[in-house]
């Protein structure tokens, strides 16, 4: 189901990260980012998210990397 333009803008502007916005809208991060770029091209001043995970997500990535590392590293 296609997300309404108004719903997309509300979620985007109140979202904390691209990942979370995409999850809330049921979209991929690539699709959400592309749609935001399209809107910006039409003059809609959507905020830009910083690249990379939020602070808490970095710890999750560290833990994942450690759990998959070969023994002894």
C-alpha positions in Angstrom: 0.0 0.0 0.0 1.3 3.4 -0.9 2.0 5.8 1.9 0.1 9.1 1.5 2.3 12.1 0.9 1.1 13.9 4.0 1.8 10.8 6.2 5.3 10.4 4.7 6.1 14.0 5.5 4.8 13.8 9.1 6.8 10.6 9.8 9.9 11.9 8.1 9.9 15.2 9.9 9.3 13.7 13.3 11.6 10.6 12.8 14.9 10.1 14.6 16.7 8.2 11.8 16.2 7.0 8.3 16.1 3.4 9.4 13.3 4.1 11.9 11.3 6.2 9.4 11.5 3.4 6.8 10.4 0.9 9.4 7.5 3.0 10.5 6.4 3.5 6.9 7.0 -0.1 5.8 9.6 0.9 3.2 13.2 0.1 2.6 15.7 2.8 3.6 16.6 3.2 0.0 13.0 3.9 -1.0 12.4 6.3 1.8 15.5 8.2 1.0 14.7 8.4 -2.7 11.2 9.6 -1.9 12.6 12.3 0.4 15.0 13.4 -2.3 12.2 13.6 -4.8 10.2 15.8 -2.5 13.2 18.0 -1.9 13.5 18.4 -5.6 10.0 19.7 -5.7 10.8 22.3 -3.1 9.6 20.6 0.1 12.1 21.3 2.8 12.6 17.9 4.4 15.3 17.5 7.1 18.3 15.4 6.3 19.4 12.6 8.5 23.1 12.1 9.5 24.6 9.1 7.8 25.3 6.0 9.9 23.6 4.5 12.9 22.5 6.2 16.1 24.7 5.9 19.1 22.8 2.9 20.5 22.9 1.2 17.2 26.7 1.3 17.1 26.8 -0.8 20.2 24.5 -3.4 18.6 26.8 -3.5 15.5 29.9 -3.9 17.8 28.2 -6.8 19.6 27.2 -8.4 16.3 30.7 -8.2 15.0 32.2 -9.6 18.2 29.7 -12.5 18.1 30.7 -13.4 14.5 34.5 -13.0 14.9 36.7 -16.1 14.8 37.7 -17.4 18.2 40.9 -15.7 19.5 40.4 -12.3 17.8 
